[in-house]
Amino acid sequence: MVVYRQYFQELKEGIIAPVYLLYGEEDYLIEEFIKRLYQLALGTGSRDFNWDYFDGEEADLEDIRAAVEMLPFGSPRRLVVVKNSPYFSRGKGTGRGKGQREELVALLEGLPATTCLVFASRGGVDQRLKAVQLIKKKGRLWEFPRLQERDLANWIGNRVRRKGATIGKATASYLAQIWVYDLNRLEMELDKLVSYVGEGGEISREHIQLLVDPGIKENIFYLLDAVGKRETRRALQLLNQMLTAGEPPLLILFLLTQRLRIIGLAQVLAREGLRPREIASRLKQHPFVIEKALEQGKQFSQETIGACLEECLWADGQLKGGRLEPKLVLELLLLKITAPKGA
């Protein structure tokens, strides 16, 4: 069970903490949590009078304090939300966040019982900071990590059902495999799919392939799959699709090279006994990326990866200073790295 479900479950049970620090990379889910908290904390009346929103990068802490200390009107509590909070970042820091941390601690220590204060911060937080420790003690210090494949598939299934359609587990897993974790965009793609199949309809893999544009990163995944299977024609078709869509040749080459390197490094670390999550930490990649790299790496030997990277280096030189057309350079690259062994 994904940890964030616990967060939403508390709201379903009517539990509201006095202060929250919501952090992590899953912006969509943080926003969703704040929306539900808003509905629960303020009910249906006098909402406009009892909530304030601040951009932490621009707002002065004194303005936030004034909003926090204001008494609610026609409601048992006020809700104050501070997005892009600069007070909790890792490292020592030198910006305005560091300079206001002592003031923030004083604010938290004297937080009125009539106010629910919410901080949202993308990325990690430094849990050694006194302000963070205070929030953990008085309220909720909750992380919203990126959804991994299984959890993303479950999320897809739940969202489709809420929209009035159905999707099988295998199909939801397929969509999760090709996606890059932009849930806002994925939500729009699901709306498109549900609209296509109609209320009560079932979304199939064919519908996804017909309607969903996975973007360049997923196309690179497919391209490498074709390379690993020595499917030259398919690889060239995928390349043509990306170029027709306006993707820059250098970006295609960069992502292809990057993916090959990740696969090669992940293979080496896996042979040393590291688990996928440990490899992800070592390579500073999301666990999902490493899981996919290890799976895709089954099609490549270290020797093959090395040879492919050499050809990518040749293509890079041609794109940056050669006389050949960029499309031809990439086509020649794919012809070389998809050629049968020994050819």
SELUMKOL-6527 format. One line per 8 residues: number of its first residue (from 1); for each residue x, z, y of C-alpha. Coordinates in Angstrom, 3 decimals. Each point is the difference from the previous one (the first is absolute). Layout:
REM residues N
NUM) X Z Y  ...
***
This chain:
REM residues 343
1) 0.000 0.000 0.000  1.360 -0.967 3.387  0.761 2.993 2.184  -1.920 -1.390 2.982  -3.282 0.309 -1.914  0.391 3.746 0.292  0.054 -0.403 3.773  -3.300 -1.873 0.118
9) -1.517 2.378 -2.535  0.549 2.901 2.406  -2.017 -1.836 2.622  -2.787 -0.637 -2.510  -0.080 3.753 -0.594  -0.277 0.617 3.738  3.448 1.556 0.356  1.613 -0.536 3.406
17) 3.466 1.408 0.691  0.939 1.103 3.536  2.972 -2.380 0.132  1.216 -3.046 -1.940  3.241 -1.941 -0.129  -0.723 -3.294 -1.777  3.094 -2.066 -0.686  1.230 -2.824 -2.196
25) -0.116 -3.772 -0.211  -3.644 -0.536 -0.932  -1.417 -0.390 3.519  -3.351 -1.264 -1.253  -0.692 3.152 -2.006  1.122 2.280 2.831  -2.415 -1.804 2.314  -2.761 0.249 -2.599
33) 0.580 3.745 -0.342  -0.174 0.514 3.771  -3.280 -1.957 0.181  -1.590 2.164 -2.676  1.346 3.173 1.594  -1.498 -1.128 3.314  -3.417 -0.458 -1.607  0.134 3.364 -1.750
41) 1.518 2.077 2.796  -2.239 -1.239 2.808  -3.252 -0.808 -1.771  -2.343 -2.359 1.848  -0.412 1.609 3.417  2.276 0.313 3.037  2.890 -1.828 -1.700  1.248 -1.641 3.176
49) 0.361 3.368 1.706  1.853 1.657 -2.855  2.797 -2.274 -1.032  3.183 -1.294 1.593  2.473 -2.623 -1.149  3.655 -0.160 1.095  2.906 -2.322 -0.683  2.794 2.495 -0.581
57) 2.666 -2.423 1.213  -1.620 -0.118 3.438  -2.010 3.200 0.451  1.418 3.134 1.566  -0.260 3.127 -2.119  -1.654 1.823 2.904  -2.886 -2.486 -0.121  -0.337 0.575 -3.727
65) 0.038 3.760 0.569  -2.773 -0.296 2.595  -2.164 -1.955 -2.447  0.685 2.507 -2.783  -0.914 2.997 2.158  -3.202 -1.539 1.371  -3.176 1.608 -1.350  -2.377 -2.162 -2.074
73) -3.294 -1.173 1.488  -3.094 0.135 -2.199  2.154 0.184 -3.138  1.843 2.758 -1.891  3.353 -1.762 0.409  2.050 -2.666 1.736  2.179 -2.633 -1.691  3.319 -1.027 1.562
81) 1.930 -2.864 -1.630  3.622 -0.842 0.854  1.180 -3.291 -1.521  3.653 -1.155 -0.087  1.105 3.614 0.257  3.709 0.136 0.954  0.531 3.688 -0.715  0.592 -0.043 -3.749
89) 2.497 -2.781 -0.708  2.923 0.463 -2.353  3.408 0.720 1.444  0.880 1.776 3.186  -1.303 -2.649 2.364  0.576 -0.227 3.722  -3.355 -1.175 1.349  -2.923 1.710 1.672
97) -1.206 1.316 -3.368  3.041 2.235 -0.340  -0.312 1.288 3.550  -3.612 1.086 -0.489  0.300 1.620 -3.420  0.170 3.543 1.366  -3.115 -0.639 2.082  -1.707 -1.394 -3.081
105) 0.832 3.130 -2.003  -1.583 2.146 2.726  -3.085 -2.229 -0.026  -0.352 0.299 -3.772  0.454 3.758 0.055  -2.840 0.351 2.505  -2.296 -2.696 -1.402  -3.648 0.858 0.856
113) -2.402 0.444 -2.902  -2.373 -2.441 1.709  2.389 -2.980 -0.249  1.122 -2.142 -2.934  3.344 -1.590 0.898  1.213 -3.076 -1.895  3.464 -1.551 0.190  0.691 -3.367 -1.647
121) 3.561 -1.191 -0.526  1.177 -3.139 -1.784  2.836 0.538 -2.457  1.555 3.316 -0.940  0.166 3.371 1.733  2.747 2.604 0.162  -1.469 2.967 -1.833  2.751 2.268 1.335
129) -1.526 -0.083 3.477  -1.860 3.136 1.020  -2.994 -2.002 1.202  -0.329 -1.671 -3.397  0.278 3.337 -1.790  -2.681 1.456 2.275  -2.370 -2.872 -0.721  0.590 0.420 -3.728
137) -0.778 3.726 0.316  -3.047 -0.271 2.270  -1.461 -3.321 -1.138  0.829 -3.086 -2.033  3.291 -1.879 -0.294  -1.103 -3.100 -1.873  1.930 -3.110 -0.977  -1.652 -3.387 -0.461
145) 2.511 -1.994 -2.087  -0.342 -3.670 -0.800  -2.349 -0.625 -2.895  1.683 -0.988 -3.224  -1.405 -2.783 -2.132  -2.390 2.032 -2.158  -1.318 1.956 2.974  -0.348 -3.151 2.073
153) -1.993 -1.622 -2.815  -2.322 3.025 -0.083  -0.374 -0.173 3.771  -0.896 -3.689 -0.227  -2.629 0.729 -2.653  -1.578 2.771 2.064  -0.098 -2.067 3.187  -1.562 -2.990 -1.768
161) -2.719 2.220 -1.504  -0.757 1.497 3.417  -0.397 -3.514 1.363  -2.604 -0.807 -2.667  1.982 -2.096 -2.489  2.066 0.654 -3.137  3.527 -0.712 -1.165  1.514 0.571 -3.449
169) 2.978 2.300 -0.468  2.277 -2.858 -1.056  -1.017 -2.061 3.033  0.514 2.932 2.379  3.433 0.561 -1.555  0.855 -3.661 0.514  -0.892 0.208 3.698  2.023 3.215 0.312
177) 3.029 -1.729 -1.526  0.063 -2.819 2.550  -0.707 2.097 3.089  2.517 1.526 2.439  -1.874 3.121 1.035  -1.590 -0.957 3.278  -3.337 1.668 -0.703  -1.544 -1.137 3.276
185) 0.543 -3.620 -0.944  -0.984 0.667 -3.610  -3.307 1.438 1.223  -0.725 -3.299 1.761  0.921 -1.964 -3.128  -2.413 2.136 -2.040  -2.758 -0.687 2.539  0.694 -3.713 -0.448
193) -0.150 0.269 -3.805  -3.205 2.065 -0.004  -1.640 -2.420 2.420  0.940 -2.880 -2.314  -1.368 1.510 -3.242  -3.036 1.582 1.686  -1.633 3.382 -0.508  0.227 1.042 -3.641
201) 2.497 -2.765 -0.781  3.268 0.507 -1.839  3.350 -0.944 1.500  2.220 -1.897 -2.431  3.685 -0.884 -0.050  -0.981 -3.579 0.798  -1.813 1.171 3.139  3.140 1.832 1.124
209) 2.189 -3.033 -0.607  -2.494 -2.156 1.901  -0.623 2.214 3.024  2.829 2.488 0.471  3.172 -1.006 1.817  2.571 2.472 -1.316  2.596 -0.860 2.649  3.642 -0.995 -0.231
217) 1.265 3.112 -1.800  -2.401 -0.516 -2.885  0.816 -3.702 -0.084  3.674 0.935 -0.315  -1.014 2.153 -2.967  -1.697 -3.005 -1.595  2.939 -2.230 0.889  2.443 2.298 -1.775
225) -2.337 0.157 -2.961  0.178 -3.795 -0.203  3.795 0.123 0.345  0.285 2.555 -2.798  -2.128 -2.170 -2.268  1.903 -3.162 1.015  -3.244 -1.576 1.240  1.479 -2.458 2.491
233) -3.233 -1.805 0.855  -1.879 3.232 0.720  2.892 1.320 2.090  0.021 -3.162 2.122  -3.783 0.177 0.441  0.238 3.588 1.232  2.797 -0.932 2.379  -2.062 -2.866 1.396
241) -2.984 2.318 0.517  2.119 2.436 2.013  1.570 -2.723 2.122  -3.398 -1.617 0.621  -1.311 3.406 1.107  2.747 0.067 2.621  2.319 2.553 -1.597  3.557 -0.389 1.404
249) 2.518 -1.301 -2.586  2.524 2.708 0.915  -2.615 2.711 -0.569  -0.877 -1.455 -3.402  3.671 -0.020 -0.975  0.567 3.505 1.387  -2.902 1.499 -1.966  0.990 -1.867 -3.165
257) 3.583 1.269 0.291  -1.155 3.523 0.823  -2.289 0.080 -3.024  2.745 -1.236 -2.330  2.371 2.692 1.266  -2.589 2.741 -0.485  -0.652 -1.194 -3.554  3.716 -0.032 -0.788
265) 0.676 3.456 1.468  -3.086 1.480 -1.651  1.164 -1.312 -3.380  3.428 1.609 0.426  -1.430 3.372 1.025  -2.569 -0.066 -2.802  2.805 -0.501 -2.528  1.687 3.067 1.480
273) -3.079 2.000 -0.968  -1.750 0.294 3.354  -3.790 0.018 0.050  -1.949 -2.444 2.223  -0.722 2.625 2.665  3.669 1.003 0.077  1.011 -3.653 0.301  -2.494 -0.425 2.845
281) 1.543 2.950 1.827  3.534 -1.307 -0.551  -0.852 -3.501 1.220  -2.364 1.230 2.742  -2.872 -2.042 -1.388  -3.587 0.889 -0.829  -0.471 0.976 -3.696  -2.477 -2.868 -0.356
289) 2.715 -2.480 1.014  2.401 1.417 -2.591  -2.599 0.026 -2.758  -0.676 -3.674 0.667  3.722 -0.790 0.226  0.684 1.598 -3.387  -2.926 -1.839 -1.549  1.021 -3.330 1.493
297) 3.640 0.672 -0.827  -0.783 -0.378 -3.701  0.147 -3.748 0.654  3.509 0.171 1.489  3.401 0.974 -1.349  2.654 1.365 2.355  1.891 -3.260 -0.474  -3.049 -2.025 1.020
305) -0.603 2.147 3.079  3.631 -0.423 1.044  -0.230 -3.776 -0.382  -3.259 -0.101 1.987  1.527 2.055 2.812  2.961 -2.394 0.184  -2.394 -2.914 0.408  -1.936 1.954 2.649
313) 3.264 0.476 1.899  0.558 -3.766 -0.122  -3.539 -0.602 1.286  0.516 2.505 2.820  3.066 -1.902 1.183  -1.880 -3.288 -0.133  -2.982 1.352 1.952  2.206 1.499 2.703
321) 2.555 -2.762 0.398  -0.599 -2.862 -2.389  -1.377 -3.453 0.636  -2.663 0.006 -2.688  -3.670 0.493 0.817  -1.081 3.648 -0.610  -2.716 -1.074 -2.441  2.510 -2.017 -2.014
329) 2.456 2.920 -0.049  -2.613 2.339 -1.482  -1.152 -2.632 -2.479  3.585 -0.534 -1.190  0.410 3.765 -0.292  -3.056 0.287 -2.234  1.091 -2.964 -2.110  3.338 1.737 -0.602
337) -1.304 3.470 -0.835  -2.880 -1.201 -2.188  2.141 -2.415 -2.018  0.085 0.792 -3.746  2.993 2.030 -1.116  2.934 -2.225 -0.810  -1.410 -2.932 1.972
***
